[in-house]
């Protein structure tokens, strides 16, 4: 066990412009990100050592290795190898998200300092910045950035000002996020339309979260541009052609495309930009198509010629997109009841407790 004090730096003097506080011209998140720490818990405890910073090549086996062009058949051996090699990255994502969530719920400074220690150790090591990567590797990079940056946003913008005493750490972390974002933009720019799918949307979400965390308008604009490409892909029936290619997993991947897109639209709205009506309400149409598909898969089976694999859709966290989506469009009472029955929603890829941010009456996801 490693004490959080090993990385804690002395508080900065009051009055210095602090990393973690918005200014009048700064990009901002949705209002729920300003929520204060819920309680002031007792300090104490220790901080588990962070996962070893991942600085090697980002070259990993795909869990669909050996599958046909639908990329829909799992390869257990390849998946095991993938999980083992990426374990430190995933542990980092999950760990930071959990510590931030716990701090915001319980107010224990140990959790705050430990999350900054973990992020700082990877920032100092320039982790995840290798320019040697394959498709799975660059996918891990953008997932990790989105997870960490969106968790960090809740510290940066909280009305409790938790980063006020940690300006040096905040600047180091935000600089690393910025460098990661530059590489993610390079990784996912210029793709032919036939290859723009959920991966590109998740990359755009990671860039949106980083744009707001670092106040970079260029990143924000890139994310919005990618959203518009995604919206333009949604056909008049609410289908995404490149996700239909996943055949028996088409519905699951339509559902998987929704969290990053709903989050981007919510962040754009917070910054005075309305993306809800892009391509005649494409995001709304996509969400409605998925909700209908969960009840009745016939439309997806007709378009793909395959019975739909519903295994992934049994996990309630897969529907965390309903929080931002219902906040954007409003949902029918039946959908709201279903959402609330499944919730609250906590998912590390969106930064932690999504319900706390978008539906505060149902705070405290598990």
N, C-alpha and C positions, 0 to 999 in steps of 0.2 A: 504494500500500500504506500502511496506517495502523498504527502501532505500538500494541500492546495497552496500553502504558504511558500513552497519552493518556487512558484512562478509568479506570485503576487508582487506587484510593484506598488510603491507608495502612491497614495491618492494625489491627484493634481490639485493645485490651488483653486479655490472657488473663483469663478469669474472667467476662467479660460474657456474658449469655445470648445465644447466637448464633442468628441465623436459619439454618436448615439443620440443627438438631439437635432430635431428638424429645424430648418430655417425657413423663412418665408418663401424662398425660391426652390426649396428642395423637393425632389420627388417624394411622394408619400405613399404609404400602404392604405388599405381600407381602414375605417375607423376602429375596428376591433383590435387592431395591433397596438393601440394606445392604452389598452386596459392596464390598470395598475396591478402590482403584485397583490394577490388576494389576501394573504395573511403575512405577518412578520414572525416567522418561526425562529426557533433557537438556532444559533450557530453551533458549529462543532462537527465532529465526524472527520473523515479523511477522504481523499480523492484517489480513486483507482488510477493506476498509470494508464495513459492513453495508448491506443493501438499504435504499433510501430508505423511511423509515417511511410506511406507508399510512394517510393521514388523510382521504382523500376519501370520497365517498359509496360505500357498498358495494352498488353496482348493476352487475351483470355479466350478459352474455348467457348463456343456458344452452346447453350443448353439444347438448341435445335440442330446441332451438328449432325450432318448426314440426312437431314430431312429434305424433302423436295422443295420446289420454289414457294410453296405455301408457308414454309417455316412454321409448321403447326404440330409436328410430332416430336415429343421430348426424347432426348437421348440421355438416359439416366447416368451413364458413365461420364459423359461430357458435362452434365449438370453438376455432378459431384466435384469434378475437377475445377469447374468454374467457381462453385461455392467456396471451396478450400482456398483457392488463390486470391479471391476477392474478399475473404472474411474480414481482414483488417479494415477495408474500406467500408463495408457494410456495418461493422461494429462501430466505426467512427460516426457514420450517419445516424444510426439508431441511438448511440450513446449521447451525442450532443442534443438530439431532439428530446430525449427523455430527461436529461438534466435541465434543459431550459424549461420544459413543461413542469417538472417537479418544482423548480425554483419559483415559477410564476404562480403555482398553486399554494406552495408552502412557505415561501419566503426565506428558505435557508441559504445563507450566503455561501455556504460550502458548495452548493449546486451551481451557483453562478460562477464562482471562481474556478470550479473544476471544468465547467464548459469552456471558459476562456482559456484555461490551461491546455485543454485538448486541442482547441482550434489553434492556439498560438504555437504549439509544438509542431503541428503540421504546416503552419504558415512559415515558420522558421526553416523548415526542411524543404520548402518549395515542393511539397507533395502534390502528386497528381498532374504535374506539368510536363511529363515526358511527351516529346514530339514523335516518339515511336509507338504506334498503336494500331490496332485493328478496329473493326466496327464495334465489337463488344467492348473494347477498351475505351473508345471515345464515348460509348453509351454510359459506361460506369462513371466517367468524368462528369458528364452533365447531370446525371442523377445525383451524384454526391454533392456537386455544387448547389443544386436546387434544394436538397435536404438541409444542408448546413446554412446557406444564406437565408432561407425562409425561417429557420429556427432563430437565427441571429436577429432578424428583423424585429422579433417580439421583444428582445432586449433593447435594441436601438431606439425603438419608438415608445416603449412603455412610459406612461406618465409618472411612474415611480423612479425614472431616471437611473436604472441599475448600472449603467456604464459610466456614470459621472466620475467615479473614482478610478476608472481603468482606461484612461485615454490612450496610453501607449499601446496597450494590448489591442484596443479597438482599431487603432490605425494600422497596426501590423496585420490583423485579421482582414480588414477591409482591403488593404493593398493586395493581399494574397487572393482574395475573392476576385478582385479586379483583373489580376493576371490570368486566373483560371477562366474568367468570362471571355477575355480576349481569345484564348485558345479554343473555347467552346464555339465562339462565333466562327473561327476559322474551320473548325471541324465540321460544322453543319451548314455553312453557306454554299450557295451555288449548286445545290443538288438538283438533278432533273426531277420534274414533277412526279414521275412514276416512282421515285424513291422517297418522296416526302410523305412520311407517315407519323405514327404516334411518337417515334423517337425524336423527330424534328420538333414536335409540339412540346415534348418534355425539355428539350434543349432551350426552346423559347421561354418556357417557364423559369428555368434556372437563370436565364439572362434577365428576365423581368425582376426576379427577386434580388439579383445582384445589382441591377440598375438602381433600385430604390435604396438598397443598403449602402451603395457607394455614391449615390447622386450623380449617375452618369446618364445623361440624356441620349447619348449615342447608343448605349445598350438598350435603353427603353425603346427607342425608335426601331431597332432591329427586332426586338421581341414583337412589337406591334405589327411590323411587316410580316413576320412569320405567321402571326395569328391570321392575318388577312389571306395569306396563301392557304392556310388550313380551311378557313371559312369558304373560300372559293371552291374547295374540293368537295364540300357537302352538296350532294345532289338534291333535286327537288323533293325526294322522298326521305331525306335525312340520312342517306348512306354515305360512307366514305369509301370510294372505289379501292384505295390501296389497303384498307382494312378488310374489305370483302375478299381479298386475295388470301386471307388467312383461313378461308373455308370453314372448318368446324369450330374454329376459334374466332370467327368474324365478330360475333356479338360481344364476346369478351374483350376483343381489341377495340371495338367501337366504344365500349364502356371505359376502357383504359385511356382512350384519347381524350376523354372529357375532363378529368381533373386539371391538367395543365391549361387547357383552353378556358375553362371556367375561371381559374385563378387569374390568368392574364387579363380577361375581360373585366374582372373585379378590380384589379389594380389600375387598369386604364381608366375605369370609371372614377376611381379615387383621385385621379390626376386630370379630371375634366374631359376625358375622351370617351365617347360612347361607341363601343364595338358591338353592342347587342344586335344592331340591325344589319351588320355586314352580311352581304349576300342574302338579303331578305330574311334576316333572322336565322342564319345558318346554325348558330350555337343552340338556339332554342329548338330548332328542328331536329338536330342531332340528339339532344337530350330526350326529346319526346319519342324519337325512334327507338332509343335504347330502353326507355321505360316500357314502351309497348312490347319490345322484344323480350324483356324479362318475363312478362305475363304470357306472351304467345310468340314462339320462335318461328312461326310459319313464314313470315316475310323474309327473315334471314335465311331460312332453309330454301325458300324459293330462289333467292338471289345467288346462293352459293352451291346449291345442290347437295348440301351436307346437313346432317343432324348437328345441332349446336352443342358443344361441350360447355356445360353449365357449372363445372366444378369451381372455377375461380369466382364465379358470381355468387357463391354461397358465403363468401367472406364479406361481412358487412362493411369493412373498411374500404372495399372496392367502390363503394357508393359515397365516399366523402365529398365528391364533386357536387352532390345535392345541396350542400350548405351554400357555397358561392352561387350556384346556379339558381337556387330558389330565391336567394337574395337579389339576384339580377332580374329575374323574370316574374317572381311570384309563382307559387305552385298551388295546384288545386288541393282542397282539403284532404282528399284521399292520398295524394302524394306526400303532403306534409305529415299526415299521420303515419304513413309507412316510413318516411325519413326519421321521424322522431322515435318510432318504435325500434329501429335499428341502431340509432345513435345513442350516445354521442360518439363522434368520430375522432379517432386519433390515428394519424398516419405520418410516419417520419418523412416521407417524400414530399409532403406539403408543410413540413416544419413542426409537426406535432399536433396539438389540440385544435383541429379545424373548427369544431363546434364552438369553442371558446371565442374564436375570432368572429364567426359569422352569425352565431345564434346564441348569444350570451345567456339566455334563460335556461339553456341546457348545458351549462358549464360542467367541466369535470369528466372528460372522456377517460376511458380506461385503456 
